[in-house]
Amino acid sequence: MVRVWSTVRVAVLGVILAFCSPAALAADPFVLFLLRMMRDQAISSALEAGVSSSRDAAKPGLPEVPRPEPPAVQEGRWLRGLIDESFLHLSAAQREELHASIMKILADPRNAPHRSEIIGEFTRQAVATRDAHRQLSRLTEADMKSIAVEAREEFSRLPPDQRALLLKALERGVPGMPRALNEIMLAEFGSVPQAR
């Protein structure tokens, strides 16, 4: 259970830090690895669901009686909405992978005693991400310049290998970061003399 809990926190924090903190940009390959892992889980789940539904379709059954949706389905829809409004920097496919991953974690019987804690922590991280997106979207050009100048000071204190990683991340574009801020930071970081 601790491993699953850690995986959820690392995945969510990795995604958040990938666009919120310049120092966290060094973790970008790790975030991509997590997203690939979630994609693979989603593909496996889809294949399993397809196989089991084709088996079920082959069995003759009683007529369908409408039933109310179980709480897990309602919860899944709520989580889908939370993910869609909070993780705007992810593509639709990546948001689907994240949803499939969290639903798989919640469906695991070993996680049942900690279900509410997992949902609570995920919700807190999603809301923090949504708030960060809103703050980034409200930045003026002066705000962006101020942030970039402060970031340049921190950047200049880093070892050369970490500087190179951050520059590469900025050159690729940081998901969720406004393009204008990305360009301003790239210009500021480029003005730092290289260590010899």
JOKA-V703120 format. One record per residue. N is the residue number from 1. PHI is phi as a letter, one per 40 degrees, with the letter a starting at -180 (NA if undefined). OMEGA is omega in degrees with one decimal (NA if undefined). D_CENTER is the distance of its C-alpha to the mean C-alpha in Angstrom with 1 decimal. Layout:
N/PHI/OMEGA/D_CENTER
N/PHI/OMEGA/D_CENTER
This chain:
1/NA/-179.2/20.8
2/c/179.8/19.9
3/c/179.2/18.2
4/c/179.3/16.0
5/d/179.5/15.3
6/c/-179.5/14.5
7/c/178.3/12.1
8/c/-178.6/10.1
9/c/-179.1/10.3
10/c/-179.3/9.6
11/c/-178.3/6.4
12/c/179.9/5.1
13/c/178.7/7.4
14/c/178.7/6.7
15/c/-179.2/3.6
16/c/-177.0/6.1
17/c/-178.9/9.0
18/c/179.4/8.4
19/b/-176.8/9.7
20/c/-171.6/11.6
21/b/179.2/13.9
22/d/-179.7/16.1
23/c/-178.5/16.9
24/c/-179.2/13.5
25/c/177.5/13.5
26/c/179.7/15.6
27/c/-176.0/12.7
28/d/177.8/11.4
29/c/178.2/13.1
30/c/178.0/11.6
31/c/177.9/7.9
32/c/176.6/9.7
33/c/178.9/11.6
34/c/179.7/8.9
35/c/175.7/7.8
36/c/178.9/11.6
37/c/178.8/12.3
38/c/177.8/10.3
39/c/179.1/12.2
40/c/177.8/15.4
41/c/-179.4/15.1
42/c/178.8/14.8
43/c/178.6/17.8
44/c/179.2/19.7
45/c/-179.6/19.3
46/c/178.0/20.4
47/c/178.4/23.4
48/c/179.9/24.4
49/c/178.4/24.3
50/c/178.8/26.4
51/c/-178.3/28.9
52/c/178.6/29.4
53/c/177.5/29.8
54/c/175.2/32.3
55/c/179.7/34.2
56/c/-179.2/34.2
57/c/-179.4/35.4
58/c/-179.0/38.3
59/c/173.7/39.6
60/c/-176.9/41.9
61/b/177.1/41.0
62/c/177.8/42.0
63/c/-179.0/41.2
64/c/174.8/37.9
65/b/-179.3/38.3
66/d/179.3/35.7
67/b/176.6/33.8
68/c/179.7/31.5
69/c/175.7/27.8
70/c/-179.6/26.9
71/d/-179.2/24.7
72/c/179.0/21.9
73/c/177.8/21.9
74/c/178.6/21.8
75/c/178.4/19.1
76/c/178.0/17.0
77/c/178.8/17.8
78/c/178.9/16.9
79/c/178.2/13.4
80/d/178.8/13.1
81/c/178.9/14.2
82/c/179.2/12.0
83/c/-178.0/8.8
84/c/-178.7/10.8
85/c/-176.0/11.9
86/b/-173.6/9.1
87/b/-176.1/6.2
88/c/-177.5/9.1
89/c/178.2/8.0
90/c/175.2/6.8
91/c/179.2/10.0
92/d/179.6/11.6
93/c/179.2/11.7
94/c/176.3/8.1
95/c/176.7/7.7
96/c/178.5/10.8
97/c/178.5/9.8
98/c/178.4/7.1
99/c/179.7/10.2
100/c/-179.2/12.6
101/c/-178.6/11.2
102/c/178.3/11.3
103/c/177.8/14.6
104/c/178.2/16.0
105/c/-179.1/15.4
106/c/-179.3/17.1
107/c/-179.1/19.8
108/c/-178.3/20.8
109/d/179.1/24.2
110/c/-179.1/23.7
111/c/-176.3/20.9
112/d/-179.6/23.2
113/c/-176.0/24.6
114/b/-175.9/21.3
115/d/-177.4/19.7
116/c/177.5/20.0
117/c/-179.9/18.6
118/c/-179.7/15.4
119/c/179.5/15.0
120/c/-179.8/16.1
121/c/178.9/13.6
122/c/179.1/10.6
123/c/178.9/12.4
124/d/-179.4/13.0
125/c/179.9/9.5
126/c/179.1/8.6
127/c/177.5/12.0
128/c/178.1/11.6
129/c/179.2/8.7
130/d/179.1/11.1
131/c/178.1/13.9
132/c/176.4/12.7
133/d/-179.3/12.4
134/c/179.1/15.8
135/c/179.7/17.3
136/c/-178.2/16.3
137/c/-178.5/17.9
138/c/-177.2/21.0
139/c/173.1/21.8
140/c/179.0/25.2
141/c/177.7/26.4
142/c/176.9/28.1
143/c/-179.2/25.1
144/c/180.0/23.2
145/c/179.3/26.3
146/c/178.6/26.5
147/c/-178.5/22.9
148/c/178.4/23.6
149/c/177.1/26.9
150/c/179.8/25.5
151/c/178.5/22.8
152/c/178.8/25.7
153/c/178.1/27.6
154/c/179.8/24.9
155/d/-177.8/24.4
156/c/179.6/28.1
157/c/-176.7/28.1
158/c/173.0/25.8
159/c/-175.9/27.4
160/d/-178.1/27.8
161/c/177.9/25.5
162/c/175.3/22.5
163/c/-179.3/23.7
164/c/178.8/23.7
165/c/-179.8/20.1
166/c/178.3/19.0
167/c/178.4/21.4
168/c/179.2/20.0
169/c/179.1/16.4
170/c/179.2/18.0
171/c/177.2/20.2
172/c/-175.6/17.5
173/g/-178.1/15.7
174/c/-179.4/12.6
175/d/177.5/9.9
176/g/179.9/10.3
177/c/177.2/13.5
178/d/-176.3/16.7
179/d/-179.4/18.8
180/c/178.4/21.7
181/c/178.5/20.2
182/d/-179.5/19.0
183/c/-179.5/22.6
184/c/179.9/24.2
185/c/178.4/22.3
186/c/178.2/23.2
187/c/179.6/26.8
188/c/-178.4/26.9
189/c/177.6/25.6
190/c/-179.8/28.1
191/c/179.5/30.9
192/c/179.4/30.5
193/c/-179.0/33.4
194/c/178.1/32.5
195/c/-178.6/33.6
196/c/NA/36.6
